[in-house]
Amino acid sequence: MPEEDSRIDHFVLEYRKTNFDGLPRLKGEQRWELVDYIKATQYTLSGLRFDTKYMNLRVQACNKAVAGEYSDPVTLETK
């Protein structure tokens, strides 16, 4: 977590699953998986399958009043 005087209370992680080659699917075609109230700067996703692409992984910082903007999406692939 950020320093004690930081206004960040927790993080939210969202990711979409896909397993195909080619361009990403249109927004809204796959539902978001949500991991809420992450209190550390590291997190381990469990239940991932081998040889699967997990696209549109993004993180959001939140405080007790409001949530910030989502980070730019990144792609994670299990080999």
C-alpha positions as CSV (number, residue, x, y, z in Angstrom):
1,M,0.0,0.0,0.0
2,P,1.1,3.6,-0.4
3,E,2.5,5.5,2.5
4,E,0.4,6.1,5.7
5,D,-0.6,9.6,4.7
6,S,-1.8,8.4,1.3
7,R,-5.5,8.8,0.5
8,I,-5.7,5.4,-1.3
9,D,-7.7,2.9,0.8
10,H,-7.7,-0.1,-1.5
11,F,-7.5,-1.3,-5.1
12,V,-10.0,-2.9,-7.5
13,L,-8.9,-5.4,-10.1
14,E,-11.0,-6.2,-13.1
15,Y,-10.3,-8.7,-15.9
16,R,-12.0,-10.3,-18.9
17,K,-11.4,-13.8,-20.0
18,T,-10.9,-14.8,-23.7
19,N,-9.1,-17.6,-25.5
20,F,-8.8,-16.9,-29.2
21,D,-6.3,-15.4,-31.6
22,G,-7.0,-12.1,-33.3
23,L,-8.3,-8.7,-32.3
24,P,-9.9,-8.1,-28.8
25,R,-13.6,-8.6,-28.6
26,L,-15.9,-5.6,-28.5
27,K,-16.4,-3.9,-25.1
28,G,-19.3,-5.5,-23.4
29,E,-19.1,-8.9,-25.1
30,Q,-17.3,-10.5,-22.2
31,R,-18.3,-9.8,-18.7
32,W,-15.8,-8.4,-16.2
33,E,-14.5,-10.5,-13.4
34,L,-14.0,-8.4,-10.3
35,V,-11.6,-8.6,-7.3
36,D,-12.5,-5.8,-4.8
37,Y,-10.8,-4.4,-1.7
38,I,-7.2,-5.4,-2.5
39,K,-5.1,-3.9,0.3
40,A,-1.6,-4.7,-1.2
41,T,0.3,-3.6,-4.3
42,Q,0.6,-7.3,-5.3
43,Y,-2.2,-9.8,-5.9
44,T,-2.2,-13.4,-7.2
45,L,-5.1,-14.4,-9.4
46,S,-6.2,-18.0,-8.7
47,G,-8.2,-20.3,-10.8
48,L,-6.5,-19.4,-14.1
49,R,-6.3,-22.0,-16.8
50,F,-3.2,-22.9,-18.8
51,D,-2.9,-21.8,-22.4
52,T,-5.6,-19.1,-21.8
53,K,-5.5,-15.4,-22.7
54,Y,-6.9,-13.0,-20.1
55,M,-7.4,-9.6,-21.7
56,N,-8.3,-6.2,-20.5
57,L,-6.8,-6.5,-17.1
58,R,-7.1,-3.2,-15.3
59,V,-6.7,-1.7,-11.8
60,Q,-8.4,1.2,-10.1
61,A,-7.3,3.0,-6.9
62,C,-10.1,3.9,-4.4
63,N,-10.4,5.9,-1.3
64,K,-13.3,6.0,1.2
65,A,-15.2,8.6,-0.9
66,V,-14.5,8.0,-4.6
67,A,-12.8,5.7,-7.0
68,G,-10.1,6.9,-9.5
69,E,-9.8,6.2,-13.2
70,Y,-8.9,2.7,-14.3
71,S,-5.3,2.1,-15.4
72,D,-4.6,1.4,-19.1
73,P,-5.5,-2.3,-19.8
74,V,-2.8,-4.9,-20.1
75,T,-2.8,-8.4,-21.4
76,L,-1.9,-11.5,-19.3
77,E,-1.5,-14.9,-20.9
78,T,-0.9,-18.2,-19.1
79,K,1.5,-20.5,-20.9
